[in-house]
Amino acid sequence: MTPLSELAQGQQYPTAALYVVATPIGNVADITLRALHVLGLVDRIAAEDTRNTGQLLSRYGISKPLLAVHQHNERAAALRIVEHLQAGERVAYVSDAGTPGISDPGAILVDAVREAGFPVIPLPGASALATALSAAGNWVATFSFLGFLPPKSKQRASTLQPLATHPHAMVFYEAPHRIVETVQALADAFGGARRLLIARELTKLHEAVHCGTLAEGPTWLAADPNRQRGEFVLVVEGAPQETAGEHDHDALLEILLEELTVSSAAKVAASITGASRNALYTRALALKKE
C-alpha cells in the first residue's frame, strides 16, 4: 500500500498555517487520506468538541494536543491559535462533523488567522450540504444554502415569507425536535406543490433519502416516528420562473384574496383556470403583499 506521505506529495504543507479539515458526517470511513496525513503532520488540532475529535483520532492512531474552539469561545480561542502560528506551528481545525464554517464554527477563526497574516489551507471532504444535493436531481441546478431556520414559529414564518419568490432551490438544516413543524412551515410558506428532498442521517446506519412534495412531507414524517429522528437536510424547489402570462389571472386572484387565504385562493384559481397552482400561489403571495 502506498504510504500517505507519498499520496500527499505535490501539495505544500507550510508551517505557521491553519489547516481547515473536513471530517466524516457519520461514517468514519469517509475521512480522506489527505486529512489523515495532515492531522498526523500538524503540531496541534483545534476542535469543536475535543472528546468527539479525540475518539476519531484514536481510530486512526493519531495523538496530538487538542484545543477547544466552539461557538462560545471562538474569538478568544482564535487569539490563542494565532499565538501558536506565530511560534511557527501548523494547526488544524475540525468541527464535530463535516466541513467547518458551514453551519458550524470555524469562520471567525479563519477571519482571525487571515487578518493576522497567516495562510488558511482548506482540505475538502464530507459535507451534509453537498451529499444531499448530489441525490436531489436536476431541479437543484442552482441553489442557496440557508442553514438552520429560527426555532420560534413567528420568526421562522417571517424568514420564509420573502423567500416565496426565490428562484433557486433552498437548502436547510434541521434538528429532529423541530423537523415536523419546519416542514409544515415550508409548505405553508411556499405551497404544497414544490418538490422536497428530505435527507436524514446521511452516511449513517439509518440513512434515508425521500423525494416528494412539500404537501407530502409531513405525512411521510408522521408515517413512522423513527423518520423524525436524527439530523436532517431539507432541499426545497425554488419558485417557478416568470412566464409571459404570469399576471393574466391577477383579477381573479384579487377577488379570491378578499375572502380566502393565499393558499386557498391559489387552489381555487388553479381549479378554475387550469394554471399551475404553484405559480398562482407565488403570484397571489405577491399581490397580498402589494
MARLUM-679247 format. One line per 10 residues: their letters; for each residue x, y, z of N, C-alpha, C, O. Coordinates in steps of 0.02 Angstrom, whole numbers, always signed. Example, Ala and Ser with C-alpha at 12.3 -4.5 7.8 and 13.67 -1.06 7.14 Angstrom:
REM residues 2
as	+660 -284 +390 +615 -225 +390 +660 -165 +390 +712 -166 +423 ~ +642 -112 +354 +684 -53 +357 +645 +2 +394 +670 +57 +402
REM end
This chain:
REM residues 290
mtplselaqg	+43 -60 +0 +0 +0 +0 +44 +62 +0 +94 +65 +36 ~ +26 +111 -40 +65 +172 -45 +59 +212 +19 +3 +224 +43 ~ +115 +235 +48 +112 +274 +110 +74 +340 +100 +74 +367 +45 ~ +44 +364 +154 +7 +427 +150 +52 +484 +128 +30 +528 +92 ~ +114 +483 +151 +160 +538 +134 +171 +542 +58 +178 +597 +31 ~ +172 +485 +24 +181 +485 -48 +116 +507 -83 +119 +544 -133 ~ +59 +486 -57 -5 +507 -87 -15 +582 -81 -48 +612 -124 ~ +13 +612 -30 +4 +684 -18 +56 +727 -53 +53 +788 -49 ~ +103 +696 -88 +154 +735 -124 +122 +778 -178 +68 +762 -204 ~ +156 +833 -194 +129 +879 -244 +91 +936 -212 +69 +982 -247
qqyptaalyv	+82 +934 -146 +48 +987 -109 +95 +1012 -55 +125 +971 -19 ~ +102 +1077 -49 +145 +1105 +2 +107 +1109 +69 +47 +1126 +70 ~ +141 +1094 +124 +111 +1098 +190 +154 +1143 +233 +193 +1119 +275 ~ +149 +1208 +223 +194 +1255 +259 +181 +1255 +334 +127 +1239 +357 ~ +233 +1274 +371 +224 +1286 +442 +189 +1353 +450 +179 +1390 +402 ~ +170 +1369 +512 +135 +1432 +527 +74 +1441 +481 +66 +1493 +450 ~ +33 +1389 +478 -27 +1391 +436 -85 +1356 +472 -74 +1309 +511 ~ -145 +1378 +457 -205 +1345 +483 -233 +1300 +429 -245 +1322 +373 ~ -245 +1237 +446 -273 +1189 +400 -346 +1175 +422 -358 +1149 +476 ~ -393 +1192 +378 -464 +1181 +392 -482 +1113 +363 -484 +1105 +302
vatpignvad	-497 +1065 +406 -502 +996 +385 -574 +970 +393 -603 +972 +447 ~ -603 +946 +338 -669 +914 +340 -663 +844 +368 -616 +807 +353 ~ -711 +825 +411 -712 +759 +440 -779 +725 +426 -826 +759 +405 ~ -785 +660 +435 -847 +624 +418 -909 +652 +453 -905 +676 +509 ~ -966 +648 +418 -1030 +670 +448 -1065 +611 +481 -1117 +620 +512 ~ -1038 +553 +476 -1067 +494 +507 -1022 +434 +500 -994 +409 +549 ~ -1014 +411 +439 -973 +352 +426 -899 +371 +429 -875 +410 +389 ~ -863 +342 +478 -793 +362 +488 -749 +344 +429 -694 +371 +422 ~ -772 +299 +386 -732 +280 +327 -729 +336 +276 -690 +332 +228 ~ -769 +389 +286 -769 +444 +239 -713 +494 +251 -709 +544 +215
itlralhvlg	-670 +482 +299 -612 +525 +308 -567 +519 +247 -559 +464 +221 ~ -538 +574 +225 -495 +570 +166 -423 +552 +185 -402 +564 +242 ~ -387 +524 +138 -317 +508 +150 -276 +571 +165 -231 +571 +207 ~ -292 +625 +130 -256 +687 +141 -271 +715 +210 -226 +742 +243 ~ -333 +709 +233 -349 +732 +301 -308 +694 +353 -282 +724 +400 ~ -303 +628 +345 -263 +588 +392 -190 +610 +391 -158 +613 +443 ~ -165 +623 +331 -95 +645 +325 -84 +711 +362 -36 +718 +401 ~ -128 +759 +352 -120 +825 +382 -131 +822 +458 -95 +854 +496 ~ -181 +784 +480 -193 +778 +552 -133 +746 +587 -120 +760 +646 ~ -98 +703 +551 -38 +674 +580 +22 +719 +575 +72 +709 +609
lvdriaaedt	+19 +770 +532 +76 +815 +519 +76 +875 +565 +129 +899 +585 ~ +17 +901 +581 +13 +965 +617 +38 +957 +689 +46 +902 +715 ~ +52 +1015 +719 +78 +1016 +788 +23 +1010 +840 +33 +982 +894 ~ -36 +1036 +823 -93 +1030 +869 -158 +1035 +828 -158 +1059 +771 ~ -212 +1012 +858 -277 +1011 +824 -328 +1049 +866 -339 +1033 +925 ~ -358 +1099 +836 -413 +1135 +868 -478 +1100 +847 -486 +1081 +789 ~ -523 +1092 +895 -583 +1053 +881 -644 +1083 +915 -639 +1112 +969 ~ -701 +1076 +882 -764 +1099 +911 -779 +1062 +976 -801 +1093 +1025 ~ -767 +997 +977 -776 +956 +1037 -716 +910 +1042 -709 +864 +1002 ~ -673 +922 +1090 -610 +884 +1094 -623 +810 +1109 -584 +768 +1087
rntgqllsry	-676 +794 +1146 -691 +724 +1160 -711 +687 +1096 -688 +632 +1083 ~ -754 +718 +1057 -776 +688 +994 -718 +679 +947 -710 +626 +916 ~ -677 +731 +940 -619 +727 +895 -568 +678 +920 -536 +643 +881 ~ -560 +674 +986 -512 +626 +1015 -531 +554 +996 -487 +513 +982 ~ -596 +539 +996 -617 +472 +976 -602 +458 +903 -580 +403 +885 ~ -613 +508 +860 -598 +500 +789 -524 +489 +778 -504 +444 +740 ~ -483 +529 +811 -410 +522 +802 -385 +455 +827 -340 +425 +797 ~ -413 +430 +883 -390 +367 +910 -404 +309 +863 -367 +260 +862 ~ -457 +314 +823 -472 +262 +775 -416 +255 +723 -405 +201 +697 ~ -382 +309 +711 -329 +308 +659 -260 +314 +689 -211 +328 +653
giskpllavh	-254 +305 +755 -189 +304 +787 -154 +371 +787 -92 +374 +785 ~ -192 +426 +789 -162 +493 +790 -170 +523 +859 -225 +522 +887 ~ -116 +549 +886 -117 +580 +952 -85 +649 +947 -26 +654 +930 ~ -123 +701 +961 -99 +770 +956 -128 +811 +1014 -181 +793 +1040 ~ -94 +864 +1034 -125 +910 +1082 -189 +940 +1053 -190 +961 +995 ~ -243 +942 +1093 -307 +967 +1070 -325 +1033 +1104 -310 +1044 +1162 ~ -357 +1076 +1065 -378 +1141 +1090 -451 +1151 +1072 -470 +1143 +1013 ~ -493 +1168 +1120 -565 +1176 +1108 -579 +1243 +1074 -558 +1295 +1098 ~ -615 +1240 +1018 -636 +1301 +982 -709 +1289 +962 -722 +1253 +914 ~ -755 +1320 +998 -827 +1310 +983 -861 +1378 +981 -829 +1430 +989
qhneraaalr	-927 +1376 +971 -964 +1439 +960 -962 +1486 +1020 -972 +1546 +1011 ~ -949 +1460 +1079 -950 +1502 +1139 -881 +1533 +1155 -877 +1579 +1195 ~ -828 +1508 +1124 -762 +1535 +1140 -720 +1550 +1078 -659 +1561 +1083 ~ -751 +1549 +1019 -712 +1550 +957 -667 +1611 +951 -609 +1605 +929 ~ -691 +1670 +970 -650 +1730 +962 -588 +1728 +1007 -533 +1743 +985 ~ -598 +1709 +1070 -542 +1705 +1116 -494 +1650 +1096 -433 +1659 +1099 ~ -521 +1592 +1077 -479 +1536 +1057 -440 +1552 +994 -383 +1528 +985 ~ -468 +1592 +950 -433 +1611 +888 -369 +1649 +904 -319 +1640 +869 ~ -370 +1690 +956 -310 +1727 +975 -255 +1680 +999 -196 +1691 +986 ~ -275 +1627 +1035 -226 +1578 +1058 -196 +1540 +999 -136 +1526 +998
ivehlqager	-238 +1525 +949 -213 +1490 +890 -164 +1534 +851 -114 +1510 +826 ~ -180 +1598 +846 -134 +1644 +813 -66 +1644 +848 -14 +1647 +815 ~ -66 +1640 +914 -3 +1637 +951 +36 +1574 +932 +97 +1577 +925 ~ +2 +1518 +925 +36 +1456 +905 +64 +1463 +834 +119 +1439 +820 ~ +27 +1496 +791 +52 +1507 +723 +113 +1553 +723 +160 +1543 +686 ~ +111 +1604 +766 +169 +1649 +771 +231 +1612 +795 +287 +1633 +781 ~ +221 +1557 +832 +277 +1517 +854 +300 +1467 +801 +345 +1427 +813 ~ +268 +1470 +741 +289 +1427 +686 +254 +1360 +682 +276 +1316 +645 ~ +201 +1351 +720 +166 +1287 +720 +117 +1281 +662 +91 +1330 +637 ~ +105 +1219 +643 +48 +1202 +600 -11 +1184 +646 -4 +1146 +693
vayvsdagtp	-69 +1213 +631 -129 +1198 +671 -185 +1177 +624 -197 +1209 +572 ~ -219 +1122 +641 -278 +1101 +603 -340 +1118 +643 -340 +1118 +704 ~ -394 +1134 +607 -459 +1144 +640 -510 +1096 +611 -516 +1090 +550 ~ -547 +1062 +655 -601 +1018 +635 -663 +1033 +676 -658 +1049 +736 ~ -721 +1030 +645 -784 +1035 +682 -807 +965 +701 -772 +916 +686 ~ -864 +959 +733 -888 +893 +755 -898 +845 +696 -884 +786 +702 ~ -922 +872 +640 -935 +830 +582 -941 +875 +521 -969 +930 +524 ~ -915 +851 +465 -922 +889 +403 -870 +942 +394 -815 +938 +423 ~ -887 +993 +355 -840 +1046 +337 -848 +1105 +383 -903 +1134 +387 ~ -796 +1126 +419 -801 +1183 +464 -825 +1246 +428 -811 +1256 +369
gisdpgailv	-861 +1288 +465 -884 +1351 +437 -950 +1348 +401 -978 +1400 +384 ~ -976 +1288 +390 -1041 +1280 +357 -1091 +1258 +411 -1097 +1199 +427 ~ -1127 +1308 +439 -1171 +1297 +497 -1133 +1263 +554 -1162 +1225 +593 ~ -1070 +1278 +559 -1026 +1253 +612 -975 +1308 +627 -965 +1353 +586 ~ -944 +1306 +686 -890 +1354 +700 -834 +1348 +649 -828 +1298 +613 ~ -792 +1398 +646 -734 +1398 +601 -725 +1463 +563 -669 +1483 +549 ~ -780 +1496 +545 -775 +1557 +504 -740 +1613 +542 -699 +1648 +512 ~ -756 +1622 +606 -724 +1675 +645 -649 +1661 +652 -608 +1706 +648 ~ -632 +1598 +663 -562 +1577 +668 -525 +1592 +603 -469 +1619 +604 ~ -555 +1575 +547 -524 +1588 +481 -511 +1662 +472 -457 +1681 +450
davreagfpv	-560 +1704 +489 -550 +1777 +483 -492 +1801 +525 -451 +1841 +502 ~ -488 +1777 +587 -436 +1800 +633 -367 +1779 +609 -319 +1818 +613 ~ -361 +1718 +585 -297 +1693 +561 -274 +1732 +499 -216 +1751 +493 ~ -320 +1743 +453 -302 +1779 +392 -284 +1851 +407 -237 +1879 +378 ~ -322 +1882 +453 -307 +1951 +473 -239 +1957 +505 -206 +2008 +499 ~ -217 +1904 +540 -151 +1903 +571 -95 +1890 +521 -36 +1893 +538 ~ -114 +1876 +458 -64 +1868 +406 -41 +1797 +392 +10 +1787 +359 ~ -78 +1748 +418 -58 +1678 +408 -103 +1645 +356 -162 +1663 +350 ~ -76 +1596 +320 -117 +1563 +268 -169 +1516 +298 -159 +1486 +351 ~ -225 +1511 +263 -278 +1464 +281 -284 +1413 +223 -297 +1432 +166
iplpgasala	-274 +1350 +239 -272 +1298 +188 -331 +1250 +198 -332 +1214 +247 ~ -379 +1249 +152 -438 +1206 +160 -426 +1136 +133 -396 +1128 +80 ~ -450 +1086 +169 -448 +1017 +146 -519 +993 +134 -558 +989 +182 ~ -538 +979 +72 -608 +959 +58 -623 +890 +87 -579 +850 +101 ~ -688 +879 +95 -710 +814 +121 -785 +813 +130 -821 +846 +93 ~ -807 +775 +179 -879 +765 +189 -915 +830 +204 -890 +873 +239 ~ -976 +836 +177 -1020 +893 +190 -1091 +869 +181 -1108 +843 +128 ~ -1134 +879 +232 -1203 +859 +225 -1238 +896 +169 -1281 +869 +134 ~ -1219 +959 +160 -1247 +1000 +106 -1235 +968 +38 -1282 +956 +1 ~ -1172 +955 +22 -1155 +926 -44 -1182 +856 -52 -1203 +836 -106
talsaagnwv	-1182 +817 +2 -1207 +748 -1 -1281 +746 -19 -1301 +707 -61 ~ -1321 +789 +13 -1392 +791 -1 -1405 +815 -72 -1447 +786 -108 ~ -1371 +866 -94 -1382 +894 -161 -1365 +843 -215 -1397 +842 -268 ~ -1316 +800 -203 -1296 +751 -253 -1350 +700 -266 -1350 +666 -317 ~ -1397 +693 -219 -1451 +644 -226 -1518 +676 -244 -1569 +642 -244 ~ -1518 +741 -259 -1581 +776 -270 -1605 +771 -342 -1662 +751 -354 ~ -1563 +787 -390 -1585 +786 -460 -1575 +852 -494 -1548 +899 -465 ~ -1598 +856 -556 -1585 +914 -599 -1621 +977 -577 -1603 +1032 -598 ~ -1672 +971 -535 -1710 +1030 -513 -1672 +1073 -464 -1697 +1126 -444 ~ -1613 +1052 -443 -1571 +1093 -400 -1507 +1114 -435 -1453 +1115 -405
atfsflgflp	-1514 +1132 -499 -1455 +1154 -537 -1424 +1216 -506 -1363 +1225 -508 ~ -1465 +1259 -476 -1441 +1316 -437 -1474 +1314 -369 -1532 +1291 -363 ~ -1439 +1336 -318 -1467 +1331 -250 -1438 +1385 -205 -1386 +1414 -219 ~ -1473 +1396 -150 -1450 +1441 -97 -1450 +1401 -32 -1498 +1366 -16 ~ -1396 +1407 +6 -1391 +1372 +70 -1411 +1420 +125 -1381 +1474 +132 ~ -1461 +1401 +165 -1488 +1446 +216 -1479 +1420 +287 -1499 +1453 +335 ~ -1450 +1361 +295 -1435 +1335 +361 -1497 +1322 +403 -1548 +1300 +377 ~ -1492 +1336 +467 -1547 +1323 +513 -1595 +1383 +515 -1573 +1440 +518 ~ -1660 +1369 +512 -1710 +1421 +519 -1719 +1440 +593 -1700 +1401 +637 ~ -1747 +1499 +608 -1759 +1517 +678 -1804 +1465 +712 -1848 +1438 +680
pkskqrastl	-1792 +1451 +776 -1831 +1399 +810 -1903 +1420 +826 -1946 +1377 +831 ~ -1915 +1485 +834 -1983 +1507 +851 -2025 +1517 +789 -2001 +1540 +737 ~ -2089 +1498 +794 -2132 +1495 +735 -2141 +1563 +701 -2140 +1566 +639 ~ -2149 +1616 +738 -2159 +1682 +707 -2097 +1705 +671 -2102 +1732 +615 ~ -2040 +1695 +702 -1977 +1714 +669 -1964 +1672 +607 -1940 +1697 +556 ~ -1981 +1608 +612 -1972 +1563 +555 -2016 +1584 +497 -1994 +1587 +439 ~ -2080 +1600 +511 -2126 +1622 +459 -2102 +1687 +427 -2107 +1695 +366 ~ -2076 +1733 +468 -2051 +1796 +442 -1990 +1787 +397 -1981 +1823 +348 ~ -1949 +1737 +414 -1890 +1722 +373 -1910 +1691 +306 -1880 +1706 +254 ~ -1961 +1648 +307 -1981 +1612 +247 -2023 +1655 +199 -2020 +1645 +138
qplathpham	-2060 +1702 +225 -2106 +1741 +184 -2072 +1773 +123 -2096 +1765 +67 ~ -2017 +1810 +132 -1985 +1840 +73 -1951 +1790 +26 -1931 +1808 -30 ~ -1944 +1728 +48 -1912 +1677 +6 -1961 +1642 -41 -1941 +1601 -81 ~ -2025 +1659 -36 -2076 +1626 -77 -2065 +1636 -151 -2085 +1594 -191 ~ -2033 +1691 -170 -2020 +1704 -241 -1948 +1691 -259 -1926 +1708 -315 ~ -1910 +1662 -214 -1839 +1648 -228 -1833 +1595 -283 -1863 +1542 -277 ~ -1797 +1610 -337 -1798 +1565 -396 -1756 +1502 -390 -1764 +1455 -429 ~ -1710 +1500 -341 -1664 +1444 -336 -1688 +1395 -282 -1724 +1413 -235 ~ -1667 +1332 -289 -1681 +1284 -236 -1650 +1308 -171 -1598 +1342 -171 ~ -1681 +1291 -116 -1658 +1313 -50 -1640 +1253 -7 -1678 +1203 -5
vfyeaphriv	-1584 +1257 +27 -1560 +1202 +69 -1560 +1225 +142 -1532 +1277 +159 ~ -1591 +1185 +184 -1595 +1199 +256 -1568 +1140 +295 -1571 +1083 +272 ~ -1541 +1154 +354 -1526 +1103 +403 -1579 +1105 +458 -1607 +1158 +472 ~ -1594 +1047 +487 -1642 +1048 +542 -1628 +992 +591 -1602 +939 +574 ~ -1646 +1005 +654 -1639 +956 +708 -1702 +915 +715 -1755 +936 +692 ~ -1697 +856 +746 -1755 +810 +749 -1816 +839 +786 -1872 +826 +765 ~ -1805 +877 +839 -1862 +901 +879 -1902 +956 +844 -1955 +976 +868 ~ -1875 +983 +788 -1912 +1035 +751 -1930 +1015 +680 -1959 +1055 +644 ~ -1913 +954 +660 -1919 +936 +589 -1992 +939 +564 -2004 +964 +510 ~ -2039 +914 +603 -2109 +912 +580 -2136 +983 +572 -2166 +998 +520
etvqaladaf	-2126 +1025 +621 -2154 +1093 +616 -2117 +1134 +563 -2148 +1178 +532 ~ -2054 +1119 +551 -2017 +1156 +499 -2043 +1137 +429 -2053 +1181 +388 ~ -2053 +1073 +417 -2079 +1052 +351 -2149 +1081 +340 -2165 +1102 +285 ~ -2189 +1082 +392 -2256 +1111 +386 -2251 +1186 +372 -2290 +1213 +333 ~ -2204 +1220 +405 -2195 +1291 +394 -2173 +1305 +322 -2193 +1355 +292 ~ -2131 +1262 +294 -2110 +1269 +225 -2169 +1261 +177 -2175 +1298 +129 ~ -2212 +1212 +192 -2271 +1202 +150 -2319 +1261 +155 -2348 +1282 +105 ~ -2326 +1289 +215 -2370 +1346 +224 -2343 +1407 +187 -2382 +1446 +159 ~ -2278 +1416 +187 -2247 +1475 +157 -2243 +1471 +81 -2252 +1521 +47 ~ -2230 +1410 +55 -2216 +1404 -17 -2270 +1367 -56 -2267 +1364 -117
ggarrlliar	-2320 +1340 -21 -2370 +1299 -55 -2347 +1227 -57 -2287 +1212 -50 ~ -2394 +1181 -66 -2378 +1110 -61 -2352 +1078 -124 -2330 +1020 -122 ~ -2353 +1114 -181 -2336 +1082 -245 -2262 +1075 -258 -2241 +1035 -299 ~ -2221 +1114 -223 -2149 +1112 -238 -2117 +1046 -216 -2138 +1015 -167 ~ -2065 +1027 -252 -2028 +967 -234 -1989 +977 -170 -1965 +1032 -156 ~ -1983 +924 -132 -1946 +925 -68 -1905 +861 -63 -1929 +806 -73 ~ -1842 +870 -47 -1798 +814 -31 -1785 +816 +44 -1761 +866 +71 ~ -1800 +760 +77 -1784 +753 +148 -1726 +702 +153 -1735 +644 +136 ~ -1669 +725 +176 -1611 +681 +185 -1597 +675 +260 -1582 +725 +293 ~ -1603 +615 +284 -1598 +603 +357 -1540 +557 +373 -1531 +506 +340
eltklheavh	-1501 +575 +424 -1447 +532 +449 -1400 +511 +392 -1383 +452 +386 ~ -1378 +558 +351 -1336 +543 +293 -1272 +507 +314 -1239 +527 +362 ~ -1256 +455 +279 -1197 +411 +286 -1201 +367 +349 -1154 +329 +361 ~ -1254 +372 +388 -1259 +332 +449 -1302 +270 +439 -1329 +259 +384 ~ -1307 +229 +490 -1341 +165 +485 -1413 +172 +462 -1437 +131 +422 ~ -1449 +222 +487 -1520 +230 +471 -1532 +286 +420 -1582 +321 +424 ~ -1486 +294 +374 -1493 +345 +322 -1558 +336 +282 -1577 +279 +266 ~ -1590 +391 +266 -1650 +390 +224 -1651 +452 +181 -1639 +507 +205 ~ -1666 +443 +117 -1672 +499 +70 -1740 +493 +36 -1752 +444 +0 ~ -1783 +541 +48 -1851 +539 +20 -1863 +600 -22 -1849 +656 -1
cgtlaegptw	-1888 +591 -83 -1904 +646 -128 -1978 +645 -143 -2005 +596 -168 ~ -2012 +700 -127 -2084 +705 -139 -2103 +778 -149 -2069 +814 -185 ~ -2157 +799 -117 -2178 +869 -120 -2184 +896 -48 -2185 +858 +0 ~ -2189 +961 -43 -2198 +992 +23 -2263 +969 +56 -2266 +961 +117 ~ -2314 +959 +15 -2378 +936 +43 -2372 +866 +73 -2404 +851 +123 ~ -2331 +824 +42 -2323 +755 +65 -2273 +749 +124 -2274 +699 +160 ~ -2231 +799 +133 -2178 +795 +182 -2202 +778 +253 -2176 +731 +282 ~ -2250 +816 +281 -2273 +800 +349 -2302 +730 +355 -2293 +697 +406 ~ -2337 +707 +303 -2367 +640 +304 -2313 +587 +305 -2318 +538 +342 ~ -2260 +596 +265 -2205 +548 +263 -2171 +543 +331 -2154 +489 +354
laadpnrqrg	-2160 +600 +362 -2128 +601 +428 -2172 +568 +481 -2147 +533 +525 ~ -2238 +580 +477 -2284 +554 +528 -2296 +480 +521 -2317 +447 +569 ~ -2284 +451 +462 -2298 +380 +450 -2255 +334 +492 -2274 +277 +505 ~ -2197 +358 +514 -2152 +317 +555 -2114 +364 +601 -2074 +405 +578 ~ -2125 +359 +667 -2090 +404 +714 -2014 +402 +707 -1980 +452 +722 ~ -1986 +345 +684 -1914 +341 +675 -1889 +389 +622 -1831 +409 +622 ~ -1934 +409 +576 -1913 +456 +523 -1902 +526 +550 -1874 +569 +516 ~ -1923 +538 +612 -1915 +605 +642 -1853 +609 +685 -1843 +659 +720 ~ -1811 +558 +683 -1750 +556 +724 -1689 +570 +680 -1687 +553 +621 ~ -1639 +600 +712 -1576 +610 +677 -1568 +681 +651 -1608 +726 +666
efvlvvegap	-1516 +692 +612 -1500 +757 +582 -1529 +759 +511 -1527 +710 +475 ~ -1556 +817 +492 -1591 +824 +429 -1561 +878 +384 -1538 +929 +407 ~ -1563 +863 +318 -1552 +914 +267 -1616 +916 +225 -1640 +864 +201 ~ -1643 +976 +215 -1704 +985 +176 -1687 +1026 +114 -1657 +1080 +119 ~ -1705 +1001 +56 -1695 +1038 -7 -1764 +1052 -36 -1802 +1006 -49 ~ -1779 +1116 -47 -1844 +1138 -71 -1837 +1170 -139 -1793 +1211 -150 ~ -1881 +1151 -185 -1881 +1179 -252 -1894 +1254 -250 -1934 +1278 -210 ~ -1859 +1291 -294 -1868 +1363 -297 -1934 +1382 -330 -1970 +1339 -356 ~ -1949 +1447 -329 -2011 +1472 -358 -2010 +1462 -434 -1956 +1467 -464 ~ -2068 +1450 -465 -2070 +1442 -538 -2048 +1506 -573 -2060 +1561 -548
qetagehdhd	-2016 +1498 -631 -1993 +1556 -668 -2052 +1595 -695 -2106 +1568 -709 ~ -2042 +1661 -702 -2094 +1703 -731 -2109 +1683 -802 -2064 +1666 -841 ~ -2172 +1686 -819 -2191 +1674 -889 -2227 +1736 -915 -2245 +1780 -876 ~ -2236 +1739 -980 -2265 +1798 -1010 -2335 +1812 -983 -2354 +1870 -977 ~ -2373 +1759 -967 -2441 +1768 -944 -2448 +1765 -868 -2502 +1748 -843 ~ -2395 +1780 -833 -2396 +1771 -760 -2450 +1813 -727 -2479 +1792 -677 ~ -2465 +1872 -754 -2513 +1916 -723 -2583 +1908 -752 -2629 +1946 -735 ~ -2593 +1859 -795 -2658 +1851 -828 -2715 +1839 -780 -2772 +1856 -794 ~ -2700 +1809 -722 -2753 +1790 -676 -2756 +1835 -614 -2785 +1817 -563 ~ -2724 +1894 -619 -2723 +1940 -562 -2793 +1960 -538 -2807 +1962 -478
alleilleel	-2837 +1976 -586 -2904 +1998 -568 -2940 +1945 -527 -2973 +1960 -477 ~ -2935 +1882 -550 -2967 +1828 -514 -2937 +1819 -445 -2973 +1811 -395 ~ -2871 +1821 -442 -2837 +1811 -378 -2855 +1867 -329 -2865 +1854 -269 ~ -2859 +1928 -353 -2876 +1984 -309 -2945 +1976 -278 -2956 +1992 -220 ~ -2992 +1952 -318 -3060 +1940 -292 -3059 +1885 -240 -3089 +1892 -186 ~ -3024 +1831 -255 -3021 +1774 -208 -2986 +1793 -143 -3005 +1770 -89 ~ -2934 +1834 -149 -2895 +1853 -89 -2935 +1896 -41 -2916 +1903 +17 ~ -2990 +1924 -64 -3032 +1963 -19 -3066 +1919 +33 -3084 +1942 +87 ~ -3074 +1855 +16 -3110 +1809 +61 -3068 +1750 +84 -3084 +1718 +135 ~ -3015 +1734 +47 -2978 +1672 +59 -2905 +1686 +77 -2879 +1740 +65
tvssaakvaa	-2873 +1635 +106 -2801 +1639 +117 -2764 +1633 +51 -2794 +1615 +0 ~ -2700 +1647 +52 -2660 +1642 -10 -2662 +1572 -38 -2672 +1562 -98 ~ -2654 +1522 +6 -2653 +1453 -16 -2720 +1432 -46 -2722 +1400 -99 ~ -2775 +1451 -13 -2842 +1433 -38 -2858 +1469 -103 -2888 +1440 -148 ~ -2838 +1533 -107 -2850 +1571 -169 -2814 +1540 -228 -2843 +1534 -282 ~ -2752 +1518 -217 -2714 +1486 -271 -2746 +1420 -291 -2749 +1404 -350 ~ -2771 +1383 -242 -2803 +1318 -257 -2866 +1328 -298 -2877 +1292 -347 ~ -2908 +1376 -279 -2970 +1388 -316 -2954 +1414 -386 -2985 +1393 -435 ~ -2907 +1461 -391 -2889 +1490 -456 -2861 +1436 -503 -2874 +1437 -563 ~ -2823 +1389 -475 -2795 +1335 -516 -2850 +1291 -543 -2847 +1269 -601
sitgasrnal	-2901 +1276 -501 -2956 +1233 -524 -2999 +1268 -577 -3027 +1235 -620 ~ -3003 +1334 -574 -3043 +1371 -623 -3006 +1380 -689 -3035 +1372 -743 ~ -2941 +1397 -685 -2903 +1416 -745 -2862 +1360 -775 -2846 +1361 -834 ~ -2845 +1310 -734 -2801 +1257 -758 -2728 +1276 -756 -2685 +1238 -778 ~ -2713 +1336 -730 -2644 +1358 -724 -2609 +1323 -666 -2642 +1292 -625 ~ -2543 +1330 -663 -2503 +1298 -611 -2522 +1327 -542 -2519 +1388 -532 ~ -2540 +1283 -497 -2557 +1305 -429 -2497 +1337 -395 -2503 +1386 -358 ~ -2439 +1309 -409 -2378 +1335 -378 -2365 +1406 -402 -2348 +1450 -362 ~ -2372 +1418 -468 -2361 +1484 -496 -2414 +1533 -471 -2398 +1591 -456 ~ -2476 +1510 -466 -2529 +1553 -441 -2519 +1571 -368 -2534 +1627 -346
ytralalkke	-2493 +1524 -329 -2479 +1537 -259 -2427 +1593 -253 -2434 +1639 -213 ~ -2373 +1587 -292 -2320 +1637 -290 -2347 +1706 -309 -2330 +1756 -278 ~ -2390 +1708 -361 -2417 +1772 -383 -2467 +1799 -332 -2467 +1859 -318 ~ -2508 +1756 -303 -2555 +1777 -251 -2519 +1806 -191 -2542 +1855 -161 ~ -2463 +1775 -172 -2424 +1800 -116 -2397 +1870 -131 -2397 +1913 -87 ~ -2375 +1881 -193 -2350 +1947 -212 -2407 +1999 -210 -2396 +2055 -188 ~ -2466 +1980 -234 -2523 +2025 -233 -2544 +2042 -162 -2563 +2099 -147 ~ -2541 +1994 -118 -2559 +2003 -49 -2514 +2055 -16 -2536 +2098 +22 ~ -2449 +2051 -32 -2401 +2099 -4 -2414 +2169 -31 -2408 +2219 +6 ~ -2433 +2173 -96 -2446 +2238 -126 -2507 +2271 -94 -2526 +2327 -113
REM end
